[in-house]
Amino acid sequence: MLKISFDGLEEQEKSIFLDIACFLQGKSKDYIMDFLDACRFDSVIGIQILIERSLVSIEYGVIQMHDLLQQMGWEIIRQESIREPGQRSRLWSTDDVLYLLSNSLGTNAVEGIVIDLLGPEEVHLGDNAFANMTSLRLLVMHGAHFSGTPLRLPSGLRWIELAGCSLPSLEFNFGLKKLKVVNLRGSNIKSLGAGFQNFKHLKSINFADCERLIEIPDFSTVENLETLIFSGCNALTKVHESVGFLLKLVTLDLHSCSNLSSFPSIIKLRSLETFALSGCTKLKTFPCVGENMPCLSDLCLEKSGIEELPSSLEHLVNLEAIFLDGCKNLTCLPTSMYKMHCPRLLYMSNCSKLGKFPELIEDVDSICLPYRCSLLRSASLGELVLRNCNLRDVDNLLAPQSFTTLRGLDLLK
């Protein structure tokens, strides 16, 4: 009786139902819809139809499926080939997957593989482990230690998650590459190299905490990239100049890359909303902003090695907050900041070398000043925060007229 509802679905809705039953049950709605969109399904209509048929529900932003419905989905897949798992469209049994990969028994029937290993576990790859899986669109494996032949993946893959895996290199078969999302967070990959060229559909790359990754290569052919995360890559030393010209890039996160010293000299990132270089202690220069970047609201440079901010900072036309806490090499702020209607929040505590503070910044709501900052004359401040200052320094810090519009004075420590 349960299968009657499933049989009444169109082919696309059937595929979505089976993906949720086998792989996505209990995941957030956003995650599932991103995956379905990457597979070129109409996620909005598909999920809505399943909800109307009472096949799935959404609870607190998570898509849920009744246990009996999930078991029905599993049985539908099992019936595709009772004896040969390599002939099934979806694989989630660890034993089945490890056996197929080691013996290269996968076929073009396989569309998705998802296993979550309890701990680091060896996954031996046969000589042609993925060669025959030409329909594979989803590969999710956590904690795998790959051995045998190099990991060479089919070009039709759309979604890869190999978090915490041991894979020194990543290769793809020849042909049109359809990959949209790649997540290698916490893996031991050393370099991306030529393997990441010509991914015209790629939108998201997450290599956070890949502590052996040294360099970000040329991404000039990855023109649709929206998310680029390399936070916590302690061995990373260089970011290719092409990253500064990714016009659709929304998130660029490089925080805590403690050895990063080479960054694009010019950035033209008109779509960028999140930009983090905090904790990049060896990065001395901030790039020239080559054109207006209207989407960026927060600039995160805390505890970086930045020595000076360029006058082109005025092209960050809608900047609301600059975080410079702990920038101990910063010596001055650009005069172009006088012209900026923003930022409204400016945090600069523990900037011990900052010698001069701009004489006039309009419409600032909150400033966290460094110790022994130069004289601040008339400024329209909603709040002034002085951290680690002795009281005798306050008289030298503020001119009397500074208090005309001051609504709050906070002396900390």
VEXKESE-259524 format. One record per residue: x, y, z of N, C-alpha, C in turn. Coordinates in pm, whole numbers, plus 50000, padded with zeros to 5 digits. Layout:
BEGIN
XYZXYZXYZ
...
END
This chain:
BEGIN
500824987950000500005000050000500865012750000
501985012150071502875023650071503435026149931
503695015649859504325017049728503385023049625
502085023049653501135029249560501455044049542
501765050949651502105065149644503385067249564
504355058349584505625059349511505415056949361
504615046849326504395043549186503675054749111
502955063249184502235074149120503095086349092
504355085949130505255097349110505835097348969
506205109348921506995110348799508415105348827
509185102948720510525097248736511435106148820
511345119248804512205128148881511875127349030
510595127249063510195126549204510585112949264
510535102349183510985089249232512465089649267
513255095949181514695096849208514965104949335
514235115749353514415123949473514035115949598
512915108849591512485100549704513555090349739
514105083449641515095072949667516405078949718
516795090749668517995097449720517835100749868
516645105649905516405108950045516385096350131
515715086050083515615073550159516975067250182
517825067550082519115060350090520245069050144
520205082150118521365090550148521085102650237
519915108650223519725122350273518765123550390
518175112650435517245113150547517905119750668
517235129650727517745136350845518685147850816
518965150850690519795162250653518945174950649
519625186350654518885198950650518265201050512
517195208550510516515211450384517455218450287
518245227950336519155235450248520185226150185
520745217150265521735207750214521125198950103
519945193650131519295184750035518935192149906
518445204249919518065211649799519295215549717
520395218949784521645221749712522105209449634
522005197849699522415185549631521515182649511
520195183649531519265180649421519455190349306
519695202949336519965212849231521245209349155
522265204649229523515200749164523305189149067
522315180749098521985169349012520965173048905
520675185948894519755191348792518325186448811
517945183948936516565181448970515905194749007
514605195648990513865207449038513535204949184
514405209849273514285206549414513025212249477
512635224349439511475230849501510205223049471
509975220349344508765213049305508825198649355
509995192249343510125178349384509835176149531
510425184449617510195183149761508745186049795
508155196149729506775199749757505825188249723
506075181549611505225170149573505345158949675
506545155949723506725145449823506035149049954
506055161849989505345166150110503845164350093
503335168349976501885167049951501445152449951
502315143549908501985129149908502285122650044
502695130750141503015125850277504155115750277
505065117350182506215108550174507415113850252
507465126950271508485133250356507825144650433
508525149450534508055160950610509265169550645
509005182050681510075191050724509835194950869
510795191850954510695195051096511935202651138
511745215151180512845223651225513945224751120
513525226250994514475227850885515145215150839
514715203650891515295190650855514245182350784
514645175850675513715167250601513725153250661
512545148650699512385135750765511525126450680
511735113550702510945103350632510615092350732
509395087450729508995076850821509845064250797
510135057050905510985045150894510465035050793
509155033050791508585023250698508775027550552
508635040850527508865045950393510335044550353
511235047150447512655045550417512995030950386
512435021850464512685007650438512115003350304
510995009350266510435006550134511415011050025
511995023150044512985028149948514185018949938
514675014050052515795004650050515444991949972
514224987049993513824974649927513684976749776
513214988549735513114991549592514504990649528
515504996049594516874995449542517404981049544
517134973649650517614959949659517034951349547
515784954149511515134946349406515714949249268
516474959949254517104962749125518084951649087
518754945949188519644934549166519874927849301
519174917049325519214910649456520594904849484
521254899349386522514892349410523754901049386
523664910949299524844918849261524664933549300
525244937949413525114952049455525664961849351
526644957349272527204966249171526244969649059
525094962849055524064965548955522964974549010
523124979149136522104987749198522465002449177
521455011049181521675025249155522245032749275
521995027849396522425034849517523045024849615
524195028549668524935019849759525245027349888
524875021350002525135027550132525655017550234
525765004950197526314994850285527844995150276
528524997150389529974997950389530604985450331
530124973950372530684961350323530544960050172
529374963650119529144962849975530094972149899
530224984449949531054994349880532524990349880
533044985949996534444982050005534734970149914
533814960749907534004948949820534004953049673
533074961649634532994965749494534234973349451
534714982749537535864990949499537144982649490
537314973449582538544965549581538594955949463
537424951849414537364942349304536904948649172
536734961849172536324969149051535074963348988
534044961249072532814954949025531674964849002
531934977749018530894987648994530524988348846
529254992248819528774993148681528175006848656
527725009048532527105021848499525715023348561
525235013348632523965014748704524115023048830
525325023748885525555030449013525495045648996
524575052149069524425066549065524965073449189
524975066349302525425072749425526045062949522
527085067449593527735059649698527885068549819
527355064149933527475071550058527795061850170
528975063250230529305055550351530015064750449
529755062650576530375070550681531115060850773
532415059850755533215050550834533345055650977
533275046551072533295050551214534635056451253
535695052351189537025057551216537875055951093
539135060451095540005058550979540065043750939
539725040850817539665027050770540215026150629
540965015850602541575014150470540505010550367
540575017650255539715014750141540635011750023
540714998949989541604994949880540904996649747
541575003149653541005005649521541614995949421
540744989049350541204980549242541724988849126
542274982149026542894989248914541904998248840
540654994548835539645002448765538415004248855
538665008948977537615009349078536385017149033
536585028748970535465037248928535295037648776
536085029948705536125031148559534775028748494
534015019348545532735015748482531535023048541
531765031448642530645038648706530415051948634
530065051248509529915063248428528695071648465
527745065948541526555073248582526675078848723
527815076948787527985081348926527895096548936
526975101449021526795115849040527065120249183
527085110749278527275113949419528285104349480
529315110049547530295101849619530565108449753
530165101649861530395106749997531055095650078
532275098050123532995088450207533765096550311
533575093250437534255100250546535235090850615
536465095550635537435087850712538075076450637
538085077050505538665066050426540155068350404
540935057850419542365058050388542555049950260
542655057150147542695050550017544075044549991
544065032249941545295025549903545075018749769
546155013449713546045007349582546335017649474
545535017849369545745027249259545295041349300
545775051849230545315065449259543805066849243
543215075849319541785078149312541465085749184
540905078749088540555084848959539045083948941
538385095548932536935096148939536305098848803
535085094048782534395096548655534035111248639
534045116048518533835130248490532395134548513
531465125148523530055128648542529665131748685
530575130248779530275133048920529825147648938
528825149449023528325162849051528565167149196
528755157749287528885161149429529895151549492
530975156949552531995148749616532215153649759
532125144449855532525147149993533475136050037
534715139850059535725130350106536405136150229
535595140550325536105147150445536925137450528
538075142250575538915134250662539565122350595
539615122350464540165110850392541655112750362
542315101650344543715101750305543805099550155
544105110450083544205109749937545205120249890
546445116449866547465126149827547175133149696
546375126949609546035133249482544605129749443
544075137449349542705135249303542685137149152
542275126849079542275127448933540875124848879
540655129748757539355127748692539565122248552
538595114448508538635109348371538475120748272
538875118248149538695128148044537215129548011
536875140847951535485143247914534925155347986
533715159147950533045170648009532805168148157
533325176948241533205175348386531985182948436
531185176148517529925181948564529945185548712
531075184348776531175186248920530725200248961
529885200749067529415213449120529885216149262
530025205649343530415207349483531505197249516
532605202149577533655193249624534035197249767
533995187549856534305189849997535365179650040
536585184250059537685175750105538175180350241
537305185950321537655191550451538415181250536
539555185650589540315177050679541055165750613
541145165650480541885155050412543365158550409
544195149250362545625151650358546115154850217
545245159650131545625162849994546705173649995
547685172249906548825181349903548655192349798
548075189049686547915198949580546735195349492
546195205649426545075203549334545575201549193
546575209549156547215207849026546265209148910
546635202948798545845204148676544515197048685
544335188848788543095181448802541875190148825
542095202748862540965211648886540825222248778
541205219048658541025227948544539735224448471
539135234648411537995232848321536765226948389
536535230748514535295227048582534335238948570
533685240048458532865251848431531615252448518
531195241048573529975240748655530265241448804
531535241048842531895240248983531515253049057
530775251449168530305262949246530915263849385
531275252549444531715252849583532915243849604
533965249349668535155241749706535405243949854
535495232949929535785233850072536995224950102
538125231450131539345224450168539795228750307
538855232250392539195236650527539985225850601
540985230250677541775221250764542545210650686
542815213050559543715204250483545145208850511
545755203350613546995208850668548225206150583
548085198450476549235195850390549125203050255
548035210050234547845217350108548765229450105
549535230949997550565241249990550145253249905
549405250749799549175261349701547785260149639
547145271649615545895272049539546235275149394
545885266249302546335267749163545485277649084
545715277848955544995286648863543535282448855
542645291648894541205289148890540535297348781
541285302148684540715310948583539655303948498
539695290648489538685283448411537505279048497
537585281548628536455277948717535645290648739
535035295448633534455308848629533155310348706
532505299448742531225300348814531355297648963
532575297649013532815294549153532175305049244
531435300449345530755309349439531325308449580
531835296749619532345294849755533725288649749
534675294949820536045290149824536515290849969
536685279150032537025278450174538335270650190
539335277550246540635271350274541075274650416
540155277150505540495280750642541225269350711
542215272950794542945262950871543945254950792
544255259150668545285252350588546635258150626
547265252450728548455258350787549665257950695
549695248850599550845247950507550665256550382
549495262250364549205270050244550065282750242
550795284750133551675296450121551255305950010
550525301049911550255309449794548845307449742
548225318649708546925318749641547125324649501
546725317549398546955321849260546225335049230
546835343149143546265356049107544845354949052
544515343648988543205341948926542065342849027
542335339749154541285340249256540755354549273
541575364449242541135378349255540175382849147
539885374249049539045378148936537865368648916
537435362049022536285353049014535015361349039
534375365248932533315375348941532075370449014
531885357249024530705352049092530995347249234
532235349249280532625344449412531885352249522
531225344849611530465350749721531215349449853
531885338149876532595335550001534045332049972
534965339450036536395336550028536925336150171
537145324050221537515322150361538905315850369
539865323650418541245318950434541735321250576
540835321950671541275325150807542115313750865
543075317650948543975308251016544895300750920
545195306650805546235301150717547545307850759
548175302450860549265309350929550525311150845
550685303650736551875304950652551595311650518
550375316450500550025323150374550805336250362
551585337550256552385349550235552155356050099
551595348550005551385353749870549905353249835
549345365149807547915366649779547775375249655
546695373949577546535382249457546765397149485
547495403749397547795417949417546595426849388
545665421749307544465429349271543255420249289
542175425649344540935418249353539815426149286
539035419249205537825424649143536735414449165
536155414649283535205404449326533875411149356
533165414449253531955422649266530835415649342
530865402249350529805394849420530185390849561
531405393949605531915388949732531145394649851
530695385649940529975389650060530775386550187
531575375950187532365371950302533835371150262
534685378450335536115378950304536885378150435
537575367050458538275364850585539735361450562
540615369950615542055367550616542595368050759
541715366850855542125367450995543045355751029
544065358651110545005348251150546065345051048
546095352350936547145350350834548345358850874
549125354150968550155362251033551325365750941
551545358050834552655360950744552235368950621
550975372350611550495380250499550705395050530
551585401750456551995415450487551195426050412
550725422850293550065433050211548625429150180
547775439350179546375437650140546255441349994
545475433949914545415436549770544775449849736
545115454749618544455466549564543045462649519
542065470549557540675467949518540435474849384
540315467049277540335472449142539035478449093
537925475549161536635481049122535695480549241
534555487149230533595487149340533135473049371
533145470049501532655457049550531475459849642
530265460649587529105465449663528535455349761
528905442649753528255432449836528985429749967
530235434049979531015430950099530655440250213
530245434450326529865442450442530885441650555
531555430150572532525428250680533885424550622
534925431150672536295428150632537025422750755
537385410050753537945403350871539445401250854
540235409350925541695408950916542345407251052
541605402851153542145401651288543395392951290
544375397451368545625389951391546325386051262
546135393951158546885391751034548175399751040
549065397350941550325404650937550265417150851
549075421650814548905433250726549615445450786
550445452050704551185463850750550505476950712
549735476650603549115488950554547905485550470
546875493550479545685491850395545755501650278
545395497350158545535505950040544445516650033
544735527249959543735537949940542535532949862
542725522049784541605516549705540545510149793
540745510249924539735504850016538405512050000
538445524149946537205531749926536265525049827
536775515349749535915508049656535025497849727
535265495449855534365486949934533235495849981
532335498749891531395509849907530325507450013
530055494950047529015492050146529585484950268
530865487150294531515480850408530925486250538
530515477150626529915481050753530855479150871
531785469650861532675466950975534045462750925
535085468150991536455463950966537015458551097
537485446151093538035439651212539565438851197
540255446951276541715447751271542355444351405
541585438451495542115435151627543375426651615
544395430551688545615422651692546485423651569
546255433451482547125435651366548345443651413
549305436951467550425443551535551425449951439
551305446851311552205453051212551575464951141
550295467251165549585478251098550095491651150
550535500251057551135513051098550225525051072
549335524150973548465535650946547225531050869
546245539850869545025537650792545005547150674
544445543150560544475551750441543615564150457
544075575050396543295587450402541975586150327
541885576450237540635574450162539485570850253
539795566550376538725563150469537915575450507
538495587350488537735599550517536505600750427
536645595250306535585596650206534495586050221
534775576150301533845564850308532675567950400
531475565650349530285567050434530255555650535
530885544650500531035533350588532525532050615
532955524450712532195515150796531575521950917
530635515450977530025520351099530675513951223
531415503051201532095496351312533555494551274
534435498551366535865498051340536555492751465
537125480651455537735474051570539245473251550
539995479651640541435480451623542185478751754
541705470951845542425469051971543705461151947
544705464152029546005457352024546715458951890
546535470551828547315474151709548445483151757
549495477151808550505484651883551335494151798
551405492051666552205500851580551395511451508
550105511751530549265521451460549595535351511
550145543651421550635556651465549655567951449
548775567551352547875578751329546495573651295
545515580051357544115576651334543485587651248
542645584151151542035594451066541365605451148
541515617751098540985629251172539475630251162
538905624751058537455625951040536925613450972
536075606351039535335595350978533865597751007
533095599250905531695602750923530855590550960
529875592651045528815582851071529325569651125
530385570051207530835557751270530065555751399
529555543651419528775540751539529665535951653
530665528051621531475522051727532915520651681
533845524951767535265523451738535925517251859
536695506751835537525501051939538945505351908
539485514651990540775520751961541935513052020
543105514151956544295507852011544885516152124
545785510452196546495517252303547385528252244
547375540052307548175551552265547905555352120
546635556252084546265560851951546475575851942
546705581151820546885595451802545585602851829
545665616151830544535624551867543345622351774
542205620151833540965618951758540195631951774
540065639251665539355652051673537875649651649
537155659251593535705658051586535285645751507
534465637651568533935625751502532535623151554
531685618351467530305615351507530255600951553
530365598851684530475585451739529265581851822
528785569751804527735564951891528325558352014
529505552251999530135545452111531625545852089
532375548252197533825548152190534345538252292
535105528352246535615518052335537135519152339
537695521652458539135522552475539585510452554
540345501752489540785489552555542245490852599
542535485852718543895485352769544565499052775
543815509352807544365522752818544475526752966
545585533453001545685539653132544885552553130
544355556353244543525568353250544305580753208
545615581153236546385593053201546495594853049
546245583752972546325584852827545065590752767
543945589852839542675594052782542685608952752
543285617052840543315631452819544065635052691
545115627452660545875629952537545195624152414
544295614952437543655607752326542505615552265
541755622452347540535628752301540595643952313
540225650752209540025665152217538655667652278
538445678852348537145681252414535955680552320
536155685852195535005685852105534555671852064
535375661652093534995648152058533755643652133
533495649952247532395645552331531065651952293
531065660752192529825667952161528725658652114
529085648252040528075638851991528245625052050
529165623652144529455610452200528335606052293
527785594352268526675589352348527145579052451
528335573352431528785563352526530285562552530
530865561752647532295560252662532535548152751
533255538452696533485525952768534985524152788
535435524752915536835522652947536995508553000
537645500052922537795486052962539215483553011
539325475953121540605472553180541365485053217
END
